Amino acid sequence: MNDEMRDRLRQTRRVTTPWSDDGTRGITGTHLDKLLERWANGYDWGVHERRIDGLPWVTVRAGGTELRLIHQRSADPGAPVVVLLHGWPDSVLRFERVLPLLTDVHVVVPALPGFPFAAPLTAPGMSVNRIAGIVADALDELGYPRYTVSGGDVGATVAELLAAEHPDRVAALHLTNIAPQHAFAADPAKLAPDAAAYLGRAAQWFRTEGGYIAEQSTRPNTLAVALGDSPAGLAAWIIEKLESWSDGPAFTPDELLTWVTAYWVTGTIGTSFATYAEPVTLPDRIETPTVLSVFPRDLKPEPRSYAEAFLNIREYVEHEAGGHFAAWEQPEAYADDVHRAVKLGG
């Protein structure tokens, strides 16, 4: 972390509002001030950078671009293959705590294009549909003809598209949510009563919590300037989500700062908006055998009847704890469900 960034942090112009100490209106000024002080004067990015660099990274040429990914091989050459797909506002770091629990399988964790640790994204058109194609090509380059795909948030949408476009390759899916775009095409009259009721709850969530989606999908250029030029702004934008979307104190201050610093040092906050700004095309239904893990503090957990309208749900696993970043918050439970999916796919 360079001196220029520390200088920016130390010269942050503190902004107050009439609601600065109201956590329901976003991150509080007091909490942010403490984190910025730590970021500027005590936090050591180098320690975390060395740990991240020590992961088994490889780069493959796929889909007309370079894809950087973590490739953790099992000691058994014939072991099953698992692909882990992260979302926003995180990165491959979402799966750091799961990797030691999946040594019995080959694990591939792509740094999705536009996100931290990925090759630079310089052109438009990086939709989730295109990302799914790039990941499929990369797995082909690695010599993996069949695999189980696990993901949440944006990663769940990419996983569904992989299964839809390559049913011969994707043996099973493990998801922590289904693609939110299904709601746009859903006909409440054709859904079970609790599934139709879920659409109302999801709509309410978008009205009260989805403002960031509206901005990132419609005005990414404007927002990218604000967040890409201000480490304080970037921290406020991301940390609010990391904390409010997780179940309890899931992150230490240094862990929060590491996930934010990953965006700052790679300059990817603007390009991470691509999966929001680019159009998505989803099939009406996907028949790949699917395990859906439901964590109680996730954004808007789907009832089984709703998920079954779009996916072939074979196992619906409800957990007692965990939120949106379940692989980080509840790694043992997450790994167990990944193994359920591997077994389901044969």
Summary of the structure (lengths in Angstrom):
residues: 346
radius of gyration: 19.6
end to end distance: 45.2
largest distance: 60.2
contacts: 1134
relative contact order: 0.15
helix: 48%
strand: 16%
